[in-house]
Amino acid sequence: MRIAILNKDRCQPRRCSKECEKYCPRVRTGDETIVFEEDGKPVISEELCVGCGICINKCPFKAIMIIGLPEALTEPTHRYGANGFALFGLPVPRIGKVTGILGPNGIGKSTSVQILSGALIPNFGQEKGDWDTVLEHYAGTALYDYFKAVVDGKVRVSQKPQYVDLIPKAFKGKTSELLEKTDERGVLDELIDYLDLKSVIDRKISELSGGELQRVAIAACAAKDAQFYFFDEISPYLDIYQRINVARLIQNISKDRAVLVVEHDLAILDMLTDVIHIA
């Protein structure tokens, strides 16, 4: 099975000669492997594509990806339109467990979190998704109870962003002001001590280093009162001792809540998680 992905932000049909169609061997034999939408952007037939890779190399804007899968996956959990990114499968949040995802950027972790938080309804490759279909699809599985709670408004999500260097652009105040806004569990003082944040508590967010921003972001995520916690990259900017402290903090949170951690450091995931998904 092959999946064709078109990066529509990169694709600029007015500035190219439609090399993807021009050099496609299947198009040359008369097949409609590549056709064009009204806006001039190509739609690649995954059924007709032979995976030769010519369109990938000929595209001047590197807007095409053809991914070959070792076996046919029946249907995507979510897909962003024809030739859009497709997500297959979801991790299962489990109370009392830390679930880890090991893999590079672009594997669909943000889409997974959007779905698990209820912000995005999975469409299973169709034009539009709805919650009734989702519940029917997952009936009899571990995800059914979780999504039923999401639909009923019983799941709150706390998320630590991946790119902590962007935090100063979103928040201009002091560290103390940011953390006080997130302290829904009344554990701020404990987190400040545990993550060694006393020295930065009265400083502006814009003055903090990468490691300090990372620990503040982790504290803000941990301080919220939620049923599902998502930590996106906890290792960057932290030394090994700080990473171990954060791992222990996350394990403590997971005692009565569900936690999902995306990380590139296999050693940390091995120590921290109960289950690891390799993407």
Summary of the structure (lengths in Angstrom):
residues: 279
radius of gyration: 22.1
end to end distance: 17.6
largest distance: 69.6
contacts: 802
relative contact order: 0.14
helix: 38%
strand: 16%
